[in-house]
Amino acid sequence: MSEPDKFSYHEALHMSSFFARAVEEELVDHPAVQAHPEWQALAEKACEALNDLYQAIGKKED
């Protein structure tokens, strides 16, 4: 497999940001998730992981 080009990194960066926002807005902030602390913890963990991915990809782009 060849090294991804700059566009591929940018696309992955964009999608990690998109999914982090979606998880936060659609799951972390959802009343059903907020009503269950264990669900909220998992949703927050997913959001944090996506934000960590975003940061890692951003460092690679430099």
C-alpha positions as CSV (number, residue, x, y, z in Angstrom):
1,M,0.0,0.0,0.0
2,S,1.4,3.4,-1.0
3,E,1.7,6.4,1.4
4,P,-1.6,8.5,1.3
5,D,-1.3,11.8,-0.4
6,K,-1.9,15.2,1.3
7,F,-5.6,15.2,0.3
8,S,-6.1,11.8,2.1
9,Y,-4.8,13.3,5.3
10,H,-6.9,16.3,5.0
11,E,-10.0,14.2,4.3
12,A,-9.3,12.0,7.4
13,L,-8.7,15.2,9.5
14,H,-12.0,16.6,8.3
15,M,-14.0,13.4,9.0
16,S,-12.5,13.0,12.4
17,S,-13.7,16.5,13.2
18,F,-17.1,15.9,11.7
19,F,-17.7,12.7,13.6
20,A,-16.4,14.2,16.9
21,R,-18.9,17.1,16.5
22,A,-21.7,14.6,15.5
23,V,-21.1,12.4,18.5
24,E,-21.0,15.4,20.9
25,E,-24.2,17.0,19.4
26,E,-26.2,13.9,18.7
27,L,-25.1,11.6,21.5
28,V,-23.4,13.3,24.4
29,D,-26.1,16.0,24.5
30,H,-29.0,13.6,23.9
31,P,-31.4,13.4,26.9
32,A,-31.6,9.6,26.8
33,V,-27.8,9.4,27.0
34,Q,-27.6,12.0,29.7
35,A,-30.2,10.1,31.7
36,H,-27.7,7.1,31.9
37,P,-24.3,8.0,33.3
38,E,-22.7,4.9,31.9
39,W,-24.0,5.8,28.4
40,Q,-22.9,9.4,28.8
41,A,-19.4,8.2,29.9
42,L,-19.1,6.0,26.8
43,A,-20.3,8.8,24.4
44,E,-17.9,11.2,26.0
45,K,-15.1,8.6,25.6
46,A,-16.0,8.2,21.9
47,C,-15.9,12.0,21.4
48,E,-12.6,12.3,23.2
49,A,-11.1,9.5,21.1
50,L,-12.2,11.2,17.9
51,N,-10.7,14.5,19.1
52,D,-7.5,12.6,19.9
53,L,-7.5,11.2,16.4
54,Y,-8.0,14.7,15.0
55,Q,-5.0,15.9,16.9
56,A,-2.8,13.0,15.7
57,I,-3.8,13.5,12.1
58,G,-3.2,17.2,12.4
59,K,0.3,16.6,13.6
60,K,1.0,14.2,10.7
61,E,-0.1,16.9,8.2
62,D,2.6,19.3,9.3
